[in-house]
């Protein structure tokens, strides 16, 4: 017969300590790549980052400071600004409304394009570029409307001056003589044409940048709405191209059982 005492489980012992497993804790994972961290790591915005990802982030920030990245940002941002201006003009022309969300969309398009060109980074010069291109896009969207309004208002003046132009055309001999005396050489004509084109381009850019201010001031107090719309778009572009925060803390090592969980490495 089986002895009931011998078959019973052993009694619990509380008078001796059992050594815990001293293997490293592996519950920490990199917030960037998701890999388990078993030795040491850094923190960025209170999130763990492995040594490899730390180096990649620092290298990405360094790339944003090159002239090549900034030139790409200008090209990409300008393309996004032109596309955004076309969208904004279409909304104004078709709906006869100034919708603030469209200006924010332009800021998002410009900011995204610049950040993409800068390898996901940003910085103060990228923020200035993004805000300026967003403002330029809004002014460019207003330009066709301003030109149409100027042409409509100047139609009466053009009609009244048509008769004066006809009277001047009645003396072709004098005009021909004047033209023959003032006829420039081919080289002078080419230089003059290039200078005229440059001046025209400069005036056009100046007009585009001045137009939003003219719209806001010329349509007060409702112009305050237009000013707020432009500010919203520029703010969106500014925020999207902010510099990356690479203020790392560490290195910290994974603690073993019985020690502190965060131990700075030597």
Secondary structure, DSSP 8 states (H G I E B T S, - for coil): ---HHHHS------SS-----------EE-TTT--EESSEEEEETTEEE-HHHHHHHHHHHHHHTSHHHHHHHHHHHHHHHHHHHHHHHHHHHHH----HHHHHHHHHHHHHHHHHHTTT---HHHHHHHHHHHHHHHHHHHHHHHHHHHHHHTHHHHHHHHHHHHHHTT-HHHHHHHHHHH---HHHHHHHHHHHHHHHHHHHHHHHHHHHHHHHHHTTTTHHHHHHHHHHHHHHHHHHT-------EEEEEE--TTS-SEEE--
